[in-house]
Amino acid sequence: MKLLIVEDNADLLDNIVTYLEREGYICETAEDYDTAFHKIMSFTYDVVLIDLMLPGGDGLQVLREQKSVNPETGTIIISAKNSLDDKVTGLELGADDYLTKPFQLAELHARIKAVNRRNNLGGSEIVRVQEIAIHTKAREVKVDGKVVDLTPKEYDLMLYFASNKNHVLSKQTIAEHLWGDYADQLDNLDFVYQHIKNLRKKLVNAGANDYIESVYSIGYKLNTSKKVS
Amino acid sequence: MKLITKFILIYLMVSAVVLGIGGVISYYVIKDEIDKEMKWEFLERIDRATYLLEQGKRFRHHRTVDGDENLTIQKLDYFAEPRVEVSDTLIWDERLEQEELNVRVSAYRTIGDSSYYISTYGNMIESDDIREAVVQILLWILGLQVIGAVGIGFLVSGPLFKPFRNTLDRIRNFKLNEKEYLPAEKTNVKEFADLNQFVEEMTQKAVRDYKNLKEFAENASHEIQTPLAIAKGNLELLAETDLSEEQYRHVIKLEKTVKKLSRLSESLALLTKIENHEFDNDQEVNLSELVKEGIDAFREFIELNQLEVETDIQDGVIINMHPVLADIFWTNLFQNAIRHNIDQGKIKVELTEEKLRISNTGEELDSPPDELFQRFRKGNPNSESIGLGLAIIKRIADQNDLSVSYEHKNAWHHIEITLKGVKRG
């Protein structure tokens, strides 16, 4: 998958590129409005990440141009402003998602996958983790062809793990993914543990291997290289 | 005391003193003038008597010349230098039955070869009468001055001081966060024009400084998010490397700190935005729906915390508020009730047209309840909360003329928002 990352902060850009390249993405970057404009005009991308505040221009303008040149390309706005107006304007202009700084790279990655799925794969994709298959259109998880009965939160959790295979995800990250802003305010992260415990139990009961492992009981990791027992 | 009252009082006080002194002077001047006139009159009489004597007329000891009963003519048996003496003398007044001060003029005259003593006395006006007249005149003057002063007072406090009072009213109604300075109003009184000019410049500067400060606060809280994003990203990349448990725990702690910092600056930005009136266009908000949906959104957290929620929500309670603010308001209130609850605690939500009351079980407070609404006040200093939740609630309430009260009774915390008198659609 080919990405364009429009972000003026070199350090943040470096972070994003490092993380995404490890996932096998081809990342191109633009640090200002003009570069972004030229790249959008010259090349086609699957997903474009746009920072709203750019030297030499407005990120929303980049978004407008992207949409006019190539409406199929997925677009995600990254902004330091958690302002409703910007969010609404961005989404009205056709941005597919809006992410507020500071974000988790794992979260960004999950969103990129979701946006790509929606825009380029017509929303239907089967994400496979060994014997586990996630059918994104039906929002179902199947193990060896059999549907596993998951709650919506457990499904989200499974997809999140699958999107970030072999990455360590802290409870905090998971909570933010599942509950968004609500998670900010709550001190106790035990409910993350509860959900993961249930998900693992259901998967194992359905005959799958237990790929989700605890990392020092602080974080979790979907370890696909785990030996099949 | 009003300036004009004070001014009039001082004016009247000075007038009274001046009039008092003036009265004494007038009394003496008038008396002196009368005495002088009488002296001339008496001298003339004496001259007339002298003339008659020179013509060879002879008088008895007491003799009336031209109706002057007090005239005394006495032939002296010794030689006296001709001279005139003027003196004051007390004479018994039959009519008033008291001694009256009279003027006596006595003259020694030489007629032929003998000396005569000719004397007369009298008074034209009694000194009491002069005093009375003077006092009466002064009282009249004083009375007229009082009337004049009060009249001026009305004039001054009315039309003359109008520009001043206008300016005062405008300063009183001046609100810094409305970002409107007070332009100088035209007036032809120099002092007031100066004042208005000064007020204009001062408010302009205040508004500018305030705006800069607010912009700085808002920008700072936005600008801080990018470095935080970098920190967060690097921590995530660090977590991907092969870390020991101890190292990983440090990373997680740092992640939490970064998250907290970001929340802190977001909340501060929100407070600034509310203070900057960025949420001013009110719309009708169905509070009943908002509360119900809000509780549903937290259903999972309520269950995980094993809390029991009791609701008594009246349908169709509509208030006028910015929808985003209403949402933040309710979310903060309810989160507060969940966060500061105890295990297997309870939450009660009561909503009527008059009030919204949210009660929760919880631990004792260490700090006085009023302080809770201040920024960075926390019941428990070690909690993960950033201590801005209640400050945001208070700020939103203030902005929308809602009154918030807090009460702690029998291990229950109650927060009540009075909706009475709130603007409705």
Contacts between the chains, C-beta under 8 A, distances in Angstrom:
chain1	res1	chain2	res2	distance
A	9	B	226	5.3
A	9	B	230	6.9
A	11	B	230	4.5
A	12	B	226	6.2
A	12	B	229	5.5
A	12	B	230	4.9
A	12	B	233	6.5
A	15	B	229	7.8
A	15	B	230	6.1
A	15	B	233	3.2
A	15	B	234	6.1
A	15	B	236	7.9
A	15	B	237	6.6
A	16	B	233	6.8
A	18	B	237	6.0
A	19	B	233	7.0
A	19	B	236	7.0
A	19	B	237	6.4
A	22	B	240	7.9
A	80	B	222	4.6
A	80	B	223	7.0
A	80	B	225	3.9
A	80	B	226	5.5
A	80	B	229	7.9
A	81	B	222	5.6
A	82	B	266	5.7
A	82	B	269	7.5
A	84	B	324	5.7
A	100	B	225	7.5
A	101	B	225	4.0
A	101	B	226	5.8
A	101	B	228	6.9
A	101	B	229	4.2
A	101	B	262	7.9
A	102	B	225	5.8
A	102	B	226	7.9
A	102	B	228	4.1
A	102	B	229	3.6
A	102	B	230	8.0
A	102	B	231	7.3
A	102	B	232	4.4
A	102	B	233	7.9
A	102	B	258	6.5
A	102	B	259	7.9
A	102	B	262	5.2
A	103	B	229	6.4
A	103	B	232	7.4
A	104	B	232	6.6
A	104	B	236	6.3
A	105	B	232	7.9
A	105	B	233	5.4
A	105	B	236	4.8
A	105	B	237	7.4
A	106	B	236	6.6
A	153	B	300	7.8
A	167	B	240	6.3
A	168	B	239	4.8
A	168	B	240	6.2
A	168	B	248	7.8
A	170	B	239	7.1
A	170	B	252	5.5
A	170	B	255	6.0
A	172	B	252	7.3
A	172	B	255	5.8
A	172	B	256	6.3
A	172	B	259	6.3
A	173	B	236	7.9
A	173	B	255	7.8
A	179	B	300	7.8
A	182	B	297	6.8
A	182	B	298	7.2
A	182	B	301	7.3
A	184	B	259	7.4
A	184	B	263	5.5
A	185	B	335	4.6
A	185	B	339	6.7
A	185	B	385	7.7
A	185	B	389	7.8
A	186	B	301	5.9
A	186	B	335	7.5
A	186	B	338	7.3
A	186	B	339	6.9
A	187	B	339	6.7
A	187	B	383	6.7
A	187	B	384	4.1
A	187	B	385	7.4
A	188	B	304	7.6
A	188	B	305	7.1
A	190	B	304	6.9
A	191	B	300	7.0
A	191	B	301	7.2
A	191	B	304	4.2
A	194	B	304	6.9
A	215	B	248	6.6
A	216	B	245	4.2
A	216	B	248	5.3
A	216	B	249	7.0
A	218	B	248	6.3
A	218	B	249	6.4
A	218	B	252	5.1
A	219	B	239	7.1
A	219	B	248	7.1
A	219	B	252	7.0
